[in-house]
Amino acid sequence: MIWYISAAFFPCVLVVLLSVLTRSKWIGTILTLALIATSIYKEFFHNEWIIFIDVVSLLAGYLVIDQLEFHKHRDEDR
């Protein structure tokens, strides 16, 4: 059960976090996708449903970062 909850939560958070850090929604999404692809390649997943939930969560993270535009944060002090 914990695998499904983790698959639904962590990719979304990773996309948002990496997009804010790099200030690019594409780089945040690609880095998260690369992490998921590496995990699939190393066979850390138990079944296909976890991969599907990961992809849906990645898409949700992309939509969140696109709607809220956190990746376009600018320093107003400069």
Stockholm file with secondary structure:
# STOCKHOLM 1.0

chainA/1-78         MIWYISAAFFPCVLVVLLSVLTRSKWIGTILTLALIATSIYKEFFHNEWIIFIDVVSLLAGYLVIDQLEFHKHRDEDR
#=GR chainA/1-78 SS CHHHHHHHHHHHHHHHHHHHHHTCHHHHHHHHHHHHHHHHHTTCCSSHHHHHHHHHHHHHHHHHHHHHTGGGCCCSCC
#=GC SS_cons        CHHHHHHHHHHHHHHHHHHHHHTCHHHHHHHHHHHHHHHHHTTCCSSHHHHHHHHHHHHHHHHHHHHHTGGGCCCSCC
//
